[in-house]
Amino acid sequence: MSTSTSNSMALYGGTVITLDAKSTTTQAVLISEGRVSFAGSDAAVLAAAPKGAAKINLEGRTAIPGMTDSHMHLHSYGFAVQRLRLNDCPSIAEMKRLVAEKAAQVPAGEWILGRGWDQDFFAEKRFATRDDLDLVAPRHPVLLTRCCGHASVANSLALQMAGITDATADPPGGHIQRDASGRATGVLIDRAAALVNGKIPEPNYEQKKRALGLAIERALAAGLVAVHPDDIRTSGSFETSSRLYHELAADGRAIRVYQDVSDFALTELRQGGLVTGDGDDLYKVGATKLFADGSLGALSAALREPYLGTHDNRGLTIHDQETFTQMVTEAHAAGMQVAIHAIGDRAMDNSLDAIEAALAKYPRPNHRHRIVHCQIMSEDLIARFARVGVVADIQPRFLQTDMRWAEERVGADRCRTSYAWKSLAAAGVPTAGGSDAPVEPLEPLLGIYAAVTREKVDGGPAGGWFPAEKLTAEEALRLFCLGGAYAAFEEGRRGSLETGKLGDVVVLSGNPLACDPYAIKDLKVELTVLGGRIAYSAGTVAPRA
């Protein structure tokens, strides 16, 4: 990693996409004292650059505003990349092979953890079970989490350690799957997995720091300068999370953090007198993170109508509505923004009901409460989002996974108004773009590609899945730049290359607004600049005096 020591930096000789209100594109940008001085022609920027300024010749490359991931789990991502990676696992047989390989490498009794599987892509077309895992790792507790994070499978030893028997009742907001005879299969839906997770030894501080440092390095290399993580459970406390990020920033691994806070940590915030927006340039209190439902892939997203092919499965609501409304109202009254995980249309109904009740009791303009994911929608829901002023915090990369089976879950009619990004924008709903990493890859260019093409990474369906909801390349780029900044009340500070804003810049190998849309995913991040300092360099461009 290279670091610029100058207080000024001029990037010239290429294309600069400012994302200002006029969609200005120019040749160069000057950053001084960590902020954008101005963007303009090569001649103007170089003439204005002070003596000793670092000068970076883009050599035809494209500079864009630094990108933001509006919803992800950066610390969890750091641990996930060190564990069994099951994202491309084609079968239960292959999953078993990977677990057996790991079991041969670590002592008996040590936990084997992994993430990323999707039963819809398994050759066997079913969930793995405790019996599958027992065959290959009977002496190691095993817990493997689905790509969405809302379903897991544990082996018998892990279930035993968690005290889960065939007679164990479902916990609130969770489900222990059982076979026809009533035997627990090892599949744990939503909060049932917490029974096993609670038995996994807590990583020590250095292990936490190493995982987070690795995640920050990968985020910067992907062109992210800011993240809105839901990290507190992984870190252990808000204080620990803040300390980790600040220590890593002091070590040269800085990234801007708008830390969403799980409900269990709210007492800690209140004791410290902290609310949304408190903090410094690198670490701020974000939203209160709440859950309304599960996931579509695990058939636990809360729907208005039953899942296709089921008798009456309409998914899970994590809380009863009275409790949920009280949670939203208390957070809102305390000065917090809320960010509600809601995938199904029924979950979004419940979320909007709770937000409207809170606003009726404690009116507050410009609240910017967020609903995260917003997948199974309808025209009336989109109109209601606009009326209530809620931010739609979306993850375009989900589409490339979900399009393979979404119609089997909910039918084509409901899919036509789902993942409805163009309709949300047309209705005036503020939108922000994220990845939900490690659920999906953290690279924002993959999310931009998905939003623009609505096709899989390897192409298809031709023309895109429900193509009326495609975004233009500029709309998609704004989603990951200004959209994320707006969701954090920071559009006046970052998200575009305008005078006075933070000097956060990403240099790409090509122009995402001018290249073939199918080439967006293949663009390379050459340089990431955070506050006028080089935070990541691929080594292809370098500053000179």
Beta strands, then each sheet from edge to edge (+ up, - down):
strand 1: 8-12
strand 2: 15-17
strand 3: 25-26
strand 4: 28-32
strand 5: 35-40
strand 6: 54-57
strand 7: 62-65
strand 8: 67-72
strand 9: 84-85
strand 10: 112-117
strand 11: 142-146
strand 12: 151-154
strand 13: 174-178
strand 14: 184-190
strand 15: 224-229
strand 16: 256-262
strand 17: 283-291
strand 18: 338-342
strand 19: 370-373
strand 20: 391-394
strand 21: 431-433
strand 22: 505-508
strand 23: 525-530
strand 24: 533-537
sheet 1: 5+ 4- 1+ 6+
sheet 2: 3+ 2- 7- 22+ 23- 24+
sheet 3: 8+ 15+ 16+ 17+ 18+ 19+ 20+ 21+
sheet 4: 9+ 10+ 11+ 12- 14+ 13-
end
